[in-house]
């Protein structure tokens, strides 16, 4: 049997095709990311409860939108995309919650400084 010049190339192409098929089959068998979806939903709810709507509306909105997209991907059984979107939603929600907590702390600090200023003025006025 005479070997042709392209015999090795067809083997390479078959190997690449088999690898691609394995990857596609592996993606199809991913389990639904129900736990990640639940964790991400909880993070979005915590961010909202922490004041995300008032103090961090942009990251909270991004988290909500990504969570909605993750749920749509779940319904379409695109579990890889659903997991990725849920993870991104969780990160956005954590950012929103941290931003809200920081803004609240800064607001409280400003209010405390103002109270201290008013007290000092009153002390100074009475001392005269």
C-alpha positions as CSV (number, residue, x, y, z in Angstrom):
1,X,0.0,0.0,0.0
2,X,1.4,3.3,-1.1
3,X,1.2,6.2,1.4
4,X,0.0,9.5,0.0
5,X,1.4,12.8,0.8
6,X,-1.9,13.8,2.6
7,X,-2.3,10.7,4.8
8,X,-0.9,12.4,7.9
9,X,-3.0,15.5,7.3
10,X,-6.2,13.6,7.3
11,X,-5.3,11.9,10.5
12,X,-4.7,15.4,12.1
13,X,-8.0,16.6,10.8
14,X,-9.7,13.6,12.2
15,X,-8.0,14.1,15.5
16,X,-9.1,17.8,15.7
17,X,-12.6,16.8,14.7
18,X,-12.7,14.2,17.4
19,X,-11.4,16.6,20.0
20,X,-14.1,19.2,19.0
21,X,-16.8,16.5,19.2
22,X,-15.6,15.5,22.6
23,X,-15.7,19.2,23.8
24,X,-19.2,19.6,22.4
25,X,-20.4,16.4,24.0
26,X,-18.8,17.4,27.3
27,X,-20.7,20.7,27.2
28,X,-24.0,19.0,26.5
29,X,-23.6,16.8,29.6
30,X,-23.0,19.7,32.0
31,X,-25.4,19.6,35.0
32,X,-27.7,22.5,35.4
33,X,-26.1,25.1,37.7
34,X,-29.0,25.2,40.1
35,X,-26.8,25.8,43.1
36,X,-24.9,28.7,41.4
37,X,-28.2,30.2,40.3
38,X,-29.5,30.1,43.9
39,X,-26.3,31.6,45.3
40,X,-26.4,34.4,42.8
41,X,-30.1,35.2,43.4
42,X,-29.3,35.4,47.1
43,X,-26.4,37.8,46.4
44,X,-28.7,40.0,44.3
45,X,-31.4,40.0,47.0
46,X,-28.7,40.9,49.7
47,X,-27.4,43.8,47.5
48,X,-30.9,45.1,47.1
49,X,-31.6,44.9,50.8
50,X,-28.3,46.6,51.5
51,X,-29.5,49.7,49.6
52,X,-28.1,48.9,46.2
53,X,-31.1,50.6,44.5
54,X,-30.2,53.9,46.2
55,X,-26.4,53.7,46.6
56,X,-25.3,51.4,43.7
57,X,-28.0,51.3,41.1
58,X,-25.7,50.6,38.1
59,X,-24.0,47.5,39.5
60,X,-27.3,46.3,40.9
61,X,-29.0,46.7,37.6
62,X,-26.2,44.8,35.9
63,X,-26.6,42.0,38.4
64,X,-30.3,41.8,37.9
65,X,-30.0,41.8,34.1
66,X,-27.3,39.1,34.2
67,X,-29.5,37.0,36.6
68,X,-32.4,37.3,34.2
69,X,-30.2,36.2,31.3
70,X,-28.9,33.3,33.4
71,X,-32.4,32.1,34.0
72,X,-33.3,32.4,30.3
73,X,-30.2,30.4,29.5
74,X,-31.3,27.8,32.1
75,X,-34.6,27.5,30.4
76,X,-32.9,26.9,27.1
77,X,-30.7,24.3,28.8
78,X,-27.5,26.3,27.9
79,X,-26.0,25.4,31.3
80,X,-22.5,26.7,30.5
81,X,-23.8,30.2,29.7
82,X,-26.2,30.1,32.6
83,X,-23.4,29.4,35.0
84,X,-21.2,32.1,33.5
85,X,-24.0,34.7,33.7
86,X,-24.9,33.6,37.2
87,X,-21.3,34.0,38.4
88,X,-21.1,37.4,36.8
89,X,-24.4,38.4,38.4
90,X,-23.0,37.3,41.8
91,X,-19.9,39.5,41.4
92,X,-21.9,42.5,40.3
93,X,-24.3,42.0,43.2
94,X,-21.3,41.8,45.6
95,X,-20.0,45.0,44.2
96,X,-23.4,46.7,44.6
97,X,-23.7,45.5,48.2
98,X,-20.1,46.6,49.1
99,X,-20.7,50.0,47.4
100,X,-24.0,50.5,49.2
101,X,-22.4,49.6,52.6
102,X,-19.5,52.0,51.9
103,X,-21.8,54.8,50.9
104,X,-23.9,54.3,54.0
105,X,-20.8,54.3,56.2
106,X,-19.6,57.5,54.6
107,X,-23.0,59.1,55.1
108,X,-23.0,58.1,58.7
109,X,-19.5,59.5,59.2
110,X,-20.5,62.8,57.6
111,X,-23.6,63.0,59.9
112,X,-21.4,62.2,62.9
113,X,-18.9,64.9,61.9
114,X,-21.7,67.4,61.5
115,X,-23.1,66.5,64.9
116,X,-19.6,66.9,66.5
117,X,-19.2,70.3,64.8
118,X,-22.6,71.5,66.1
119,X,-21.7,70.3,69.6
120,X,-18.3,72.1,69.5
121,X,-20.0,75.3,68.4
122,X,-22.5,75.0,71.3
123,X,-19.7,74.3,73.8
124,X,-17.7,77.3,72.5
125,X,-20.8,79.5,72.7
126,X,-21.5,78.5,76.3
127,X,-17.8,78.9,77.3
128,X,-17.8,82.6,76.3
